[in-house]
Amino acid sequence: MEYSSGTPPVQRLIDEFSRLPGVGPKSAQRLTYHLIRMPAEQAENLASAILSVKTRITLCSKCFHITENDPCNICSDTTRDQSKICVVEQPLDVMALEKTSTYDGLYHVLHGVISPINGIGPDDLKVKPLLQRLMDNDVTEIIMATNPNLEGEATSMFIHKLIEPSGIKITKPARGLPVGGDLEYADEATLSRAIEGRQNF
């Protein structure tokens, strides 16, 4: 969004907040006025944290999780089971699963799901790098842990069809997860049971 030099700074900040996911016009206004009342030091810390994320955070070249180091700490951990890869939609899903301390394998982050209505196809996701990982490594199990909604299931089915001829075991978390829910919002106990009780795809 281009701004002229005459755009009021308050309106510019409201507009920028409005562009964030899940932030409507009213929320954008509340956030803006909260920042106005915030002590300058806190505002500077917030600005610094945002800039730090943009300059220091990158994607792991192996699993595409967010990281400061490439490869990420999970991919470079030799104590983890290198024969399992859990496929998830977003980095937040990795964080949610890691909190359970149940899963000891590797991950692959797709960065989205197939969604024709939103113009997102397989080529917009990290599907090809996943197939390359399977060719380059001794992977024996793929866990399709996309969210249990229409787009997540369609994405899982698409990847399943690509991987099935390889003979690699393909599983999915048990249905302790609510249909239509997101992994990142599931509680740790539910996620643990879902991963431990995973079933063949």
C-alpha positions in Angstrom: 0.0 0.0 0.0 1.4 3.4 -1.1 1.1 6.3 1.3 1.4 10.0 0.4 3.4 12.2 2.7 0.1 13.8 3.8 -1.4 10.5 5.2 -2.0 10.9 8.9 0.3 8.5 10.8 -2.6 7.2 12.9 -4.6 6.3 9.9 -1.6 4.6 8.3 -1.1 2.5 11.4 -4.7 1.5 11.5 -4.5 0.5 7.8 -1.4 -1.6 8.4 -3.0 -3.4 11.3 -6.1 -4.1 9.2 -3.9 -6.0 6.8 -3.0 -8.6 9.4 -5.0 -11.8 9.4 -7.9 -11.8 11.9 -7.7 -8.1 12.6 -10.7 -6.1 11.5 -11.2 -2.4 11.4 -12.3 -2.1 15.0 -9.4 -4.2 16.3 -7.0 -2.2 14.2 -8.2 1.0 15.8 -8.0 -0.5 19.3 -4.4 -1.7 18.7 -3.4 1.7 17.3 -4.8 3.7 20.2 -3.2 1.2 22.6 0.1 1.9 21.0 -0.4 5.6 21.2 -0.9 5.3 25.0 2.0 2.8 25.4 5.3 4.1 26.9 7.8 4.9 24.2 10.2 2.2 25.4 7.5 -0.5 25.0 6.7 0.7 21.5 10.4 0.7 20.6 10.7 -2.9 21.9 7.8 -4.0 19.8 9.2 -2.3 16.7 12.6 -3.9 17.4 11.0 -7.4 17.8 9.2 -7.1 14.5 12.4 -6.0 12.7 14.4 -8.7 14.4 12.0 -11.4 13.1 12.2 -10.0 9.6 16.0 -9.8 9.5 17.0 -12.9 11.6 14.3 -15.5 10.9 14.5 -17.6 7.8 13.1 -21.0 6.6 15.0 -24.2 7.2 16.2 -25.5 3.8 15.3 -29.1 4.8 11.9 -28.9 6.5 10.8 -25.2 5.9 10.1 -24.6 9.5 11.0 -21.0 10.7 14.5 -20.8 12.2 17.4 -18.6 13.0 19.9 -21.3 12.0 19.8 -23.4 8.8 19.3 -26.3 9.2 16.9 -25.8 12.1 17.5 -27.3 15.5 15.0 -30.1 14.8 16.6 -31.2 11.5 20.1 -31.0 13.0 19.2 -33.0 16.1 20.8 -36.5 15.4 18.9 -38.0 18.4 15.6 -37.6 16.6 14.2 -40.5 14.5 15.3 -39.7 10.9 13.0 -42.3 9.4 9.7 -40.4 10.2 8.5 -37.2 8.7 5.4 -35.4 10.0 3.8 -33.2 7.3 2.0 -30.1 8.6 0.5 -27.0 7.2 2.2 -24.2 9.1 5.2 -23.6 11.5 2.7 -23.1 14.3 1.7 -26.8 13.9 5.3 -27.8 14.5 5.4 -25.7 17.7 2.1 -27.3 18.9 3.3 -30.8 18.3 6.7 -30.1 19.9 5.0 -29.0 23.1 3.5 -32.5 23.5 7.0 -34.1 23.8 5.4 -37.1 22.1 6.8 -37.1 18.6 10.5 -37.7 18.1 10.8 -37.6 14.3 11.3 -34.9 11.7 8.8 -32.4 10.1 8.0 -31.0 6.8 6.0 -27.7 6.6 3.9 -27.2 3.5 3.1 -23.5 4.2 -0.5 -23.8 3.3 -3.0 -26.2 1.8 -4.5 -26.8 -1.7 -7.4 -24.3 -2.0 -8.6 -23.7 -5.6 -11.1 -21.1 -4.4 -8.2 -19.1 -3.1 -6.0 -19.8 -6.1 -3.6 -22.0 -4.2 -2.4 -25.2 -6.0 0.2 -27.9 -5.3 2.9 -25.8 -6.9 2.3 -23.0 -4.3 3.2 -25.4 -1.5 6.4 -27.2 -0.4 5.3 -30.5 -2.0 8.2 -31.0 -4.4 10.9 -30.5 -1.7 9.0 -33.2 0.3 9.2 -35.7 -2.5 12.9 -34.9 -3.0 13.5 -35.6 0.7 11.9 -39.0 0.3 14.2 -39.8 -2.6 17.3 -38.6 -0.7 16.7 -40.2 2.7 15.8 -43.5 4.3 12.3 -42.4 5.4 9.9 -45.3 6.3 6.9 -43.4 7.6 5.1 -40.2 6.6 2.5 -38.8 9.0 0.0 -36.6 7.2 -1.0 -34.2 10.0 -2.8 -31.5 8.0 -5.8 -30.0 9.7 -9.0 -32.1 9.7 -11.0 -29.8 7.4 -11.9 -29.9 3.7 -8.7 -28.3 2.4 -6.5 -30.2 4.8 -8.0 -33.5 3.8 -7.7 -32.7 0.1 -4.1 -31.8 0.5 -3.4 -35.0 2.4 -5.1 -37.1 -0.3 -3.1 -35.4 -3.1 0.2 -36.0 -1.3 -0.8 -39.6 -0.4 -1.4 -40.4 -4.1 2.1 -39.0 -4.9 3.9 -41.0 -2.2 1.9 -44.3 -2.2 3.8 -45.9 -5.2 7.0 -45.6 -3.2 5.8 -48.1 -0.6 6.5 -45.7 2.3 4.1 -46.2 5.2 1.6 -43.3 5.3 -0.3 -42.6 8.5 -2.5 -39.9 10.0 -3.2 -38.8 13.5 -6.0 -40.5 15.3 -9.3 -38.6 15.2 -9.0 -37.2 18.7 -8.7 -34.0 16.8 -12.1 -32.3 16.1 -13.2 -32.2 12.5 -12.8 -28.6 11.2 -10.3 -27.7 13.9 -6.7 -26.6 13.6 -3.7 -28.4 15.1 -2.3 -25.2 16.6 -5.4 -24.8 18.8 -5.6 -28.4 20.1 -4.5 -29.0 23.6 -1.3 -31.0 24.3 -3.1 -34.1 25.6 -5.3 -34.4 22.6 -2.3 -33.9 20.2 -0.3 -36.5 22.1 -3.1 -39.1 21.9 -3.6 -38.3 18.2 0.1 -38.8 17.3 0.5 -41.9 19.5 -2.7 -43.5 18.2 -2.0 -42.6 14.5 -3.5 -45.0 12.0 -2.8 -46.0 8.4 -3.9 -43.5 5.8 
